[in-house]
Amino acid sequence: MSPLHLSPLNQRRWQLFKSNRRAWWSLWAFLLMFGISLVAELVANDKPLLVSYNGSLYLPMLRDYQETEFGGDLPLAADFRDAYLLEIIQDNGWILWPLIPFSHATINYNLTQPAPAPPSSENWLGTDDQGRDVLARVIYSLRLSILFALVLTLGSSLVGILVGALQGYYGGRLDLWGQRFIEIWSGLPTLFVLIILASMITPGFWWLLLILLLFSWTTLVDLVRAECLRARNLEYVRAARALGLPNRQILLRHVLPNAMVATLTFLPFLFTGAVTTLTALDFLGFGLPPGTPSLGELVAQGKANLQSPWLGLTAFMTLAILLTLLVFIGEGVRDAFDPRKTLSPQGDKS
């Protein structure tokens, strides 16, 4: 992430962001959290990373094996959590397990207490009311929530920037009718639409993403429109138009770059809102299908099992840490693009 190939202005912005220690360390903490969730199968899985049996190596994470390949009796898919199969393998080799030997859907049948079980050496954050490891579900939930928010933010930003740029640059009837349409579209009750669609189809990742995209693209339209309305009357834009440059070239090269400054400072907060929206919908039961690892489902588990405080505390701490990091990053980006901010001799923002 070296700023060597950036323009002097962007180098200054990068240095301003780095000087905000809270935002800088929040970025690294978020990247670490996201990186761990991306390789969730290597961290939390009910299949071993590597199995050695009779001198041969096996990779259960990459392909399925039958019990008979490890000395079992039945030609079924090998269950490496079965005590009988484990004993055979350990007598003739060894097993390398992930740090957390549970996947997001793995049910621990060896609990010493009824589910939801409290934290223990086996289940570090306890289990939910179905006996599934909470820490494993948190890791998989983070990946799903972050990827969902990332795709939704990028998709809604592309549509919002395009519509706002066209309205702001061309103005006239296009702007007038566009604003009236956005006013009507923004007034539609999103939750009611989701409820109606949920009764007709089973909302999945892409269905839910598409539905939310239909209503979230309007967020950036007013911001980009205002910037383009201001920029289209600047002298260098009028000069470019007088020189005969086509509107598309003027819009892409001269108008949009100025509008993108304010837009980029808003993106981290859109990302935060997308995470919150998905969590709320999952909590209400109008989000992802049942059984999908999600932060909203974990919040619902905590509400339904008040006698198991570790569920509510885990959901609260996970959301609090994730959203706090995103807000701090957003503040750092906002300050970095603020022309009034300067670097102090100590490297702190002033």
N, C-alpha and C positions, 0 to 999 in steps of 0.2 A: 504494500500500500504506500509506496514511496511517492512523494509529490514531485519527483524530478521531471516528469513529462507533463506536468500541469502548467497552465498559464500563470503568470504572476498573481492575477486576481484569485484564481482557485487555490494557489499555494497559500495565499494569505488566509483564505477561508479554512483550509485544512489546518493551518497552524492555530487559528482561532478555536477550532473544534478540539484540537489536542490540548490547548491551554485550559480548557474546561475539564478539569480532572474528573469531575463527577460524570460527565457525559462520556469521557474517554474510557474510564474503567467500566462504565455501564455497557458500552459497546462490546468490550472484550468479554464481559460476563455473559451478555446475551449470545454472542457468537459461540462461546463455550457451551452454553445450555443448548443452543440450536444444533451444534455439531454433535453433541452426545445423543440428542434425539434422532438425528439422521442415521446414526449407526445403532439404533435401538436393538436390532436383532443381535448385535455383537455384545451388547451390555446386558440385556434382559431377554432370556429365551429359555424355553423348556427343552430345547435340543442342545446337545453338547457341541462345542466348537470343534472338537477333534476327538476321535476315538481310535485307540490302538488295540487291536485284537489279533492274537497269534502272529504278531510281527507285521500285520497289515494296517494301514491308516485309512480311516473313514471320515468323511465330512458330512455329518447328518444335516447340517444347515443348508447344504447345497442339493442334496438328493435324499430320497427316502430309501430305507433299507428294511428288509424283512427280518423277523426274529431268528429265522433259521440260519441267517448269515452269521449270527453271533452265538450259535449253539442252542437256540430256542426250539420249542416244539411245534409252533404253529406258523404257517406261512402268512403271517399278518404283518402290518407295519410295526416296526420296532418301537416300543414305548420305553424310552430310556429312563423314565422315572419309576418303572416297575422294579420292585426289590429283587425279584428272581433273576431278571435279565441283568440288572446291575451287578449282582453277585457273580454271574457267569463271566461278564466282561472283566471285572476287577480281578478275577482269579487268573485270567489269561492276558491281561493288558492293563490299560488305564484309560481314564476319561478326563478330558479338560472341559470344565463347565464355564459358562459366562459368569460374570460377577454376580448377577442376579439370576438364579436358575428357574425363573418363571417368565412366561410371556404374558401379554395383557389379558389373554383369555384362559390362562392356566388356572385350574381349580386345585387348591392344595387339599388333598383328601387326608393328610396326616396331621391335621390340626389337633392340638390338645385341648382346645376350647371351642365352643360353638362360634360359628361365624356371625358377625364380624369379630375376628380375633384381634387382640391388641398387638402392638409391636413386639417383636421377638428377634432372636438371632437369626431365624430363618426368614421371617417377613419383617424387614426393617421398619416399615411404616404400617404394619398390620395388614389385615385383609378386609375386603368389603363384605357385604352381607351374602355374597355368593362364594366366598372363599378365595377370591382372586387377589393376588398381591397388589397392594396399593402403589408401591413405588414403581413397579413395572408399568402399571396403567398410567401413572403420572408421566413417565418418560414417553410412552407412545402418544399420550394425549397432547403433550407439548409439540411433538412433531406434526400431528394433525392440525392443531390450532394455528401454529405458525405458518405452515404451508398454505392452509386455507386463507388466512389473513393476507399472506403475501400475494397469492393469486387474485384475491378479491380486490386488494389495493391497487395492483397493477392494472387489472382489467377496468375497474371503475375510473382510474386516473386517465387511462388512454381515451376512454369514451368522453369523460368530462372535459378533458383538455381539448379534444377535437371539437366538440360542440361549442364550448366557450370561446375558442379561438375563431371559429366561423362566425358566431354571433357578434363578437366584439370587433372583428376586422371589417366585415361587410356591413354590419348595422342595418338600418332601414327596416323593411318588412320582415326580413329573415330574423333580425333581432327581436322585433316586436312579437311575431308569432311564436318564436322560440321561447320567449319569456312567459307568454301565456300558457304554452304547453307545459313548461316546467312547473309553473304554479299549480296547475291542475294535477300533474303527475305526482308532485311532492305531497299533495294532500291526500293521496290514497293511503288507506290504513294497511301498512305492510304486514302487521301481525295477522289481521283478518284474512288477507290474501294467502298467507302461509297456512293458516288453518284450513281454508277452503281447499288449497292444493294438496295439503297433507291427507285430506279425506279422499282424494282422487288418485294420488300416486304415493308411493313410498319414497320419501325424500332421501336421496343419497348425497354423497359429497358433491357431485357435479350438478345435480338438480338444485340443491340448496345454494350452491355457488351462483348458478344462473339466476335464481329467483332474487337473491340479494343484490346481484349485479344490476338487475332491472331497476332497483330503487336507490342504489348507492352512487350511481354515476353523476347524479345532480349535485353532489357536494362541492365539487371543484368548479362547476360551470360559472357561478357568479364571480369567483375570484379571477379565473382566467379571462372571463369576458371583460371585467373592469380593467385589467392590465392591458388587454388588447385595445380597448376603447381609448385608453390613454396613449398607448404607444403608436397607434395608427396616425396620429396627428403630430408626431414629433418631426423635426426638420429632416433628419436623415431618412425617415420613411417616406416623407413627401418628395425628397430629392430622388430617391430610388424609383418612386412611381413616375416622376417627371422624366427620368432617363429611359423609361419604357420597360422596366423589369416586370415580368409577369407577377400577378398577385400571389400565386403559389410560392414563388421564390422569395418575395418580400415577406410573406407570412412565416416561412420556415427559417429564413436567415436573419431577419431583422426584428420581427415582432415577437415570435414565440420565445426566443432566448431570454428576453426581458421578462416575459410572463412566467417563465419556468422558475425564476428565482423565488418568487413568493409561493409558487406551487410546491417546490421541493421542501420548503420549511413546513408545509402542512402535511406531507406524506406520513411521517412517523405517527402523527396523531390519528390519521385515517387508519393506519395499521392497528393502533391500540383499540380504536373503535370496532374494527372488524373482529378482533379477538373477543372483545366484550360481547358483541352481538351473537357470535356463535355460542359462547358460553351460556348466555341468557336463553337462547332458543333451545339448547340441549337441556337446560334445567327445566324449562317449561314443557318439554316433551315434543317440541315441534322442530327439532334439529335432525341430527344424524340418526340412523336406525338404531334400535336398542342393541346393546352389547358393544357398540363402537366405543373405543376408549376416548373419552372427551372430558374436559375440565367441567363442563356443565353437568355431566352425569355424576362426577365425583361430588359436586356441590349438592346434587339431589340425594346422593348417598348419605352425606353428612346430615341433611335435613331429616331424612327418614330414619336415621339411627342416632338420635341424640344421646343415647346411652353409650355411644362409641365416639368420644370426642376427637380421637385421632383422625377420623375421616373429615370432620369439619375443619380442624386445624390444618390438615394437609392441603385441603382445597383452598383455604384462605391464604396460607403462606405461599402456595404456588402462584396463585393469581396476583397476590400482592407483589411478590418479587418480580414476576414477568412484566406486569403493567408499570411498576415503578421504573424498571430498567428502560422500558420503551419511552416513558415520559421524559426521563433524564436525557436519553438520546435525542428525542425530539427537541428538547430545550437547547441542547448543544448545537443541533443543526440550525435551529432558528437564530441563535446568537451568531453562528458562523456566517450566515448570509446577511446579517444586519450591518449595513455600512457604517453605523455609528460606533460599532465595537472596535476597540483597538487592543493591541497586545501590550501589556505592561512589562517592565523590565524583569519582573519575577516570573513572567509567563502565564499569569492569571488574567482572566478577562476583566476588562474594566468598563 
